[in-house]
Amino acid sequence: MSFKLVYKEKYQTRLEAREREKYLKSYSGSKEKLSILEAL
């Protein structure tokens, strides 16, 4: 099994990255995540 990176974001701090990750795993964030992936 292998994985392929299809999308990435950069943040200045680890805290910002963790907050974004938490949001994308939430219900409202999952909708945004799907729209990002559909645009690829």
PyMOL commands that place a pseudoatom at each C-alpha (Angstrom):
pseudoatom trace, name=CA, resn=MET, resi=1, chain=A, elem=C, hetatm=0, pos=[0.000, 0.000, 0.000]
pseudoatom trace, name=CA, resn=SER, resi=2, chain=A, elem=C, hetatm=0, pos=[1.333, 3.434, -0.870]
pseudoatom trace, name=CA, resn=PHE, resi=3, chain=A, elem=C, hetatm=0, pos=[0.151, 6.974, -0.424]
pseudoatom trace, name=CA, resn=LYS, resi=4, chain=A, elem=C, hetatm=0, pos=[0.356, 9.983, -2.711]
pseudoatom trace, name=CA, resn=LEU, resi=5, chain=A, elem=C, hetatm=0, pos=[0.395, 13.583, -1.499]
pseudoatom trace, name=CA, resn=VAL, resi=6, chain=A, elem=C, hetatm=0, pos=[-2.260, 15.521, -3.408]
pseudoatom trace, name=CA, resn=TYR, resi=7, chain=A, elem=C, hetatm=0, pos=[-2.555, 18.751, -1.392]
pseudoatom trace, name=CA, resn=LYS, resi=8, chain=A, elem=C, hetatm=0, pos=[-0.449, 20.641, 1.112]
pseudoatom trace, name=CA, resn=GLU, resi=9, chain=A, elem=C, hetatm=0, pos=[-0.607, 23.898, 3.063]
pseudoatom trace, name=CA, resn=LYS, resi=10, chain=A, elem=C, hetatm=0, pos=[2.194, 25.772, 4.841]
pseudoatom trace, name=CA, resn=TYR, resi=11, chain=A, elem=C, hetatm=0, pos=[1.907, 27.530, 8.190]
pseudoatom trace, name=CA, resn=GLN, resi=12, chain=A, elem=C, hetatm=0, pos=[4.247, 29.680, 10.204]
pseudoatom trace, name=CA, resn=THR, resi=13, chain=A, elem=C, hetatm=0, pos=[3.743, 27.763, 13.446]
pseudoatom trace, name=CA, resn=ARG, resi=14, chain=A, elem=C, hetatm=0, pos=[2.828, 24.271, 14.496]
pseudoatom trace, name=CA, resn=LEU, resi=15, chain=A, elem=C, hetatm=0, pos=[-0.111, 25.708, 16.452]
pseudoatom trace, name=CA, resn=GLU, resi=16, chain=A, elem=C, hetatm=0, pos=[-1.604, 27.242, 13.285]
pseudoatom trace, name=CA, resn=ALA, resi=17, chain=A, elem=C, hetatm=0, pos=[-1.199, 23.932, 11.480]
pseudoatom trace, name=CA, resn=ARG, resi=18, chain=A, elem=C, hetatm=0, pos=[-2.845, 22.000, 14.318]
pseudoatom trace, name=CA, resn=GLU, resi=19, chain=A, elem=C, hetatm=0, pos=[-5.791, 24.420, 14.409]
pseudoatom trace, name=CA, resn=ARG, resi=20, chain=A, elem=C, hetatm=0, pos=[-6.280, 24.044, 10.649]
pseudoatom trace, name=CA, resn=GLU, resi=21, chain=A, elem=C, hetatm=0, pos=[-6.079, 20.254, 10.915]
pseudoatom trace, name=CA, resn=LYS, resi=22, chain=A, elem=C, hetatm=0, pos=[-8.665, 20.264, 13.702]
pseudoatom trace, name=CA, resn=TYR, resi=23, chain=A, elem=C, hetatm=0, pos=[-10.963, 22.442, 11.588]
pseudoatom trace, name=CA, resn=LEU, resi=24, chain=A, elem=C, hetatm=0, pos=[-10.624, 20.218, 8.517]
pseudoatom trace, name=CA, resn=LYS, resi=25, chain=A, elem=C, hetatm=0, pos=[-11.549, 17.194, 10.623]
pseudoatom trace, name=CA, resn=SER, resi=26, chain=A, elem=C, hetatm=0, pos=[-14.680, 18.930, 11.920]
pseudoatom trace, name=CA, resn=TYR, resi=27, chain=A, elem=C, hetatm=0, pos=[-18.047, 18.672, 10.159]
pseudoatom trace, name=CA, resn=SER, resi=28, chain=A, elem=C, hetatm=0, pos=[-17.923, 22.119, 8.548]
pseudoatom trace, name=CA, resn=GLY, resi=29, chain=A, elem=C, hetatm=0, pos=[-14.254, 21.724, 7.695]
pseudoatom trace, name=CA, resn=SER, resi=30, chain=A, elem=C, hetatm=0, pos=[-14.871, 18.405, 5.996]
pseudoatom trace, name=CA, resn=LYS, resi=31, chain=A, elem=C, hetatm=0, pos=[-17.107, 20.190, 3.469]
pseudoatom trace, name=CA, resn=GLU, resi=32, chain=A, elem=C, hetatm=0, pos=[-14.265, 22.583, 2.654]
pseudoatom trace, name=CA, resn=LYS, resi=33, chain=A, elem=C, hetatm=0, pos=[-11.820, 19.681, 2.434]
pseudoatom trace, name=CA, resn=LEU, resi=34, chain=A, elem=C, hetatm=0, pos=[-14.060, 17.924, -0.099]
pseudoatom trace, name=CA, resn=SER, resi=35, chain=A, elem=C, hetatm=0, pos=[-14.353, 21.074, -2.216]
pseudoatom trace, name=CA, resn=ILE, resi=36, chain=A, elem=C, hetatm=0, pos=[-10.560, 21.441, -2.227]
pseudoatom trace, name=CA, resn=LEU, resi=37, chain=A, elem=C, hetatm=0, pos=[-10.094, 17.833, -3.307]
pseudoatom trace, name=CA, resn=GLU, resi=38, chain=A, elem=C, hetatm=0, pos=[-12.757, 18.090, -6.004]
pseudoatom trace, name=CA, resn=ALA, resi=39, chain=A, elem=C, hetatm=0, pos=[-10.964, 21.119, -7.475]
pseudoatom trace, name=CA, resn=LEU, resi=40, chain=A, elem=C, hetatm=0, pos=[-7.747, 19.127, -7.963]
for i in range(1, 40): cmd.bond("trace and resi %d" % i, "trace and resi %d" % (i + 1))
show_as sticks, trace
zoom trace
